Amino acid sequence: MLADDDLARIYHQRSQQTLGVWREPATAATHTGFYPESLKAIATGIQPELSPSVRHLLAELGQQTRHDPLADTMQPDHFHLTFLAITPALYDRQRQPENCAGLKRLAAAYCLEQELTIRELRLVALPNQLLLAGIPDTADIACRAAFWNALQRSEWAELLRQRYNGSRQPPPFWHSTLLRYHASILPDYLQRFFQARSEQRYGEICGKIRLRLVSYNWSESEELA
């Protein structure tokens, strides 16, 4: 299980790797798109009240990107932090999730309605994204791992595998994606935005974990039927 220092080191290393890609743009992977915007996925996560520092960060980012059609920036009303996504983006009006009773029982047993707090929030850079990531409590890391393992033993195992590209363990990051940029790397002005704020900390967020059917940015979020 990752300690606080381990997770902070992972975040720092990922941003350092990204800085290297920005210096050598030819090394960036070709941008092939993000999640399908017209489809929804099943996920667990929180939609917390925003602290003043996070709200201010979103306002600054929105101001910077307001005239850039390639920038897909998180809106404050859609802010969320995913605890664990369960499926890829598969669902629309024609295809709805089915046989969810067992999933609801699993989620209730392992995480639903529990308070999740993520502290020491900081920006983390990917080549064409900006994340707001932080440190969970040790108990929450264990809780997510237990929920992951329970899903692996359930009828949802294959969809979980598809969502996380066959990974055998949950993703290490605890984050919200503040910006997706529809190109291989961020433009210079957003690189500078990150570099000017990379050492800043944005406090903590907390909220109760919910099980939802959501669009890629949680602009659409509903209870499972």
URWOQUI-V387905 format. One record per backbone hydrogen bond with DSSP energy under -1.0 kcal/mol. CO is the residue of the C=O (numbers start at 0). NH is the residue of the N-H. E is the energy in kcal/mol with one decimal. If there is no record, write none. Layout:
# URWOQUI-V387905
co = {CO;CO}
nh = {NH;NH}
e = {E;E}
This chain:
# URWOQUI-V387905
co = {2;3;4;5;6;7;8;9;10;11;12;13;14;15;16;17;18;19;23;24;39;39;40;41;41;42;43;43;44;45;50;51;52;53;54;55;56;57;58;59;60;64;67;69;71;74;75;80;83;90;94;99;100;101;102;103;104;105;106;106;110;113;115;117;118;120;121;123;125;126;127;128;129;129;130;131;132;134;136;137;138;139;140;141;142;143;144;145;146;147;150;153;155;156;157;158;159;160;161;163;173;175;177;178;179;180;186;187;188;189;190;191;193;196;202;204;206;208;209;211;212;213;214;219;221}
nh = {6;7;8;9;10;11;12;13;14;15;16;17;18;19;20;21;22;23;26;27;89;90;213;85;86;211;82;83;209;80;54;55;56;57;58;59;60;61;62;63;64;67;70;181;179;77;78;45;43;39;91;103;104;105;106;107;108;109;110;111;113;208;206;204;134;201;132;130;128;185;180;125;177;178;123;175;121;118;140;141;142;143;144;145;146;147;148;149;150;151;153;156;159;160;161;162;163;165;164;166;133;131;73;129;71;182;190;191;192;193;194;195;196;199;120;117;115;112;44;42;221;40;217;214;212}
e = {-2.3;-2.6;-2.1;-2.1;-2.3;-2.3;-2.9;-2.4;-2.1;-2.4;-2.5;-2.1;-2.4;-1.7;-1.8;-2.7;-1.8;-1.4;-2.5;-1.8;-2.1;-2.4;-3.1;-2.9;-1.5;-3.0;-2.2;-1.4;-2.7;-2.2;-2.7;-2.3;-2.0;-2.5;-2.1;-2.5;-2.6;-2.8;-2.2;-2.1;-2.0;-2.1;-1.4;-2.5;-2.3;-1.9;-1.3;-2.5;-2.3;-2.3;-2.0;-2.6;-2.0;-2.3;-2.8;-2.5;-2.0;-1.7;-3.0;-2.8;-2.0;-2.3;-1.7;-2.1;-2.9;-2.5;-2.8;-3.1;-1.1;-2.0;-2.6;-2.5;-1.9;-1.7;-2.3;-1.8;-2.5;-2.6;-1.7;-2.1;-2.1;-2.5;-2.1;-2.4;-2.3;-2.7;-2.4;-2.2;-2.4;-2.1;-1.7;-1.5;-2.2;-2.4;-2.3;-2.3;-1.9;-3.0;-1.2;-2.0;-2.1;-2.8;-3.2;-1.7;-2.9;-2.4;-2.1;-2.6;-1.4;-2.1;-2.6;-2.3;-1.5;-1.3;-2.4;-2.7;-3.1;-2.8;-1.8;-2.5;-1.9;-2.8;-1.6;-2.2;-2.9}
